[in-house]
Amino acid sequence: MDERAGLTAAKSITYVNAMETTGERIAAVRAGSGLSLAAFGKRLKISPAAAWYYENGRDVPVSVIRRMWMEFGVDLEWLVGRD
């Protein structure tokens, strides 16, 4: 898999190679989608505060990771750092 792309070919979000954490990757998905924390949280069925916590290093529930895959087409292995 291309290390720069966390989404399927149909998506148009570009990622930085140096991302180390799941939180940084979540932040990249949100930023690349052009969404505010509130809009991102709404799409994932979480609060804006929860989205902020996940972007800043809190453990992300599997249910949220699954919704990111469903909503944004995120490659799960990339998201959790197993690329």
C-alpha positions in Angstrom: 0.0 0.0 0.0 1.2 3.5 -0.7 2.3 5.0 2.6 1.0 8.4 1.6 -2.6 7.4 1.1 -4.8 6.3 3.9 -8.0 6.1 1.8 -9.1 4.1 -1.1 -8.3 5.4 -4.6 -11.8 7.0 -4.8 -11.0 9.4 -2.0 -9.0 12.6 -2.6 -7.4 13.2 0.8 -3.6 13.5 0.9 -1.6 12.3 3.9 1.9 13.2 5.2 4.4 10.3 5.5 5.6 11.4 8.9 2.3 10.7 10.8 3.2 8.6 13.7 0.0 8.3 15.8 -3.6 7.2 15.2 -4.6 10.7 16.5 -2.5 12.4 13.9 -4.1 10.2 11.2 -7.6 11.0 12.5 -6.8 14.7 12.4 -5.5 14.3 8.8 -8.8 12.6 7.8 -10.8 15.4 9.3 -8.6 18.2 7.9 -8.5 16.5 4.5 -12.3 16.3 4.5 -12.6 20.0 5.3 -14.7 19.3 8.4 -14.9 21.1 11.7 -14.7 19.1 14.9 -18.5 19.4 15.2 -19.2 18.2 11.6 -16.7 15.4 11.9 -18.1 14.3 15.2 -21.6 14.4 13.8 -20.6 12.1 10.9 -19.0 9.7 13.4 -21.9 10.0 15.9 -19.5 11.4 18.6 -19.2 14.7 20.3 -16.8 17.4 19.1 -15.0 16.9 22.4 -14.6 13.2 21.8 -13.2 13.9 18.3 -10.7 16.3 19.8 -9.7 13.8 22.5 -9.1 11.1 19.8 -7.0 13.5 17.7 -5.0 14.3 20.8 -4.0 10.8 21.8 -6.9 9.2 23.7 -7.7 5.6 22.9 -10.2 5.3 20.1 -13.0 2.8 20.5 -13.3 0.2 17.8 -16.8 1.5 17.0 -15.4 4.9 16.0 -12.6 3.3 13.9 -15.3 1.3 12.1 -17.4 4.4 11.5 -14.3 6.2 10.1 -13.9 3.3 7.6 -17.6 3.4 6.7 -17.9 7.2 6.4 -14.6 8.1 4.9 -13.2 4.9 3.4 -10.1 5.0 5.6 -7.8 2.1 5.3 -8.0 0.5 8.8 -4.4 -0.7 8.9 -3.1 2.7 8.0 -5.3 4.3 10.6 -4.0 2.2 13.4 -0.4 2.4 12.2 0.0 -1.1 10.7 0.9 0.0 7.2 
